[in-house]
C-alpha cells in the first residue's frame, strides 16, 4: 500500500505552515505502507495540478491532504468538499475567485472516501484531540479536498481521498491571545495514528461524530 500525504506552503503573510512542517516529520513507512510526501502551492488549480502529477508519478492507493486551520483547537478530519471557490484572501499568486465552481462538470459536492471516523478514533486513542469536520471552508484547502475527490471520481476510481485540518503551531499563536495551538510532536503523533487507521480500515467504522451546528 502507498499513501500520498500533501502539505501546503505558507500563505496569508505567514512564514510557516504547520502542514508543511508536519509532513517533513513523517516516516517513509508505517506498518508496511509506503508514505510519500508532497509540498503543494497554496494556489487555486495549481495545487490540484501538482497533486495530480504526483498521483501519476507514484500511483498511491490513497491521498491525505493536510492544511492549516488557525483557530481550530484540534485535528479535524473533513467529511466533504464542495464545488465552490470563494476567497476571503488572495492565494499565493493573487487569485481571489468569488462564488466560482472548481470544475464545471463536477458534482456540487463529494463526500471524501477515507475512513474519517476511524481516523478520529485512532487519533483520540493516541491521546490527540481530534474530531470530524463538516466544512473545509471555501479557500484552497476545500479546493484541494474537492479537486482531488473530483480526480478520483473521474480518472482514478480506486483512489481514496481525504483532507485534514490542523491548528497553529505554538509559536504561530504566541502573539494571538486565546488562539489554540498544537505542538509539532503532537501533530505528528496524530497524523501517524490517522495514517494507521487508513492502512487498517478498508471501510469506515460506525460511530457517532455528528454535530448539531
ABEGO torsion letter per residue (X at the ends): XBBBBBBBBBBGGBABBAAAAAAAABBABBGGBBBBBBBBBBBBGAAAAAAAAAAAAAGBABBBBBBBBBGBABBBBBABBBBBBBBABBBAAGBBBBGBBABAABBABBBBABBAAAAAAAAAAAGBBBBBBABAEABAAAAAAAAAAAAAAAABAABBBBBBBBBBBAAAAAABBGBBBBBAAAAAAAAAAAAAAAAABABBBBBBABBAX
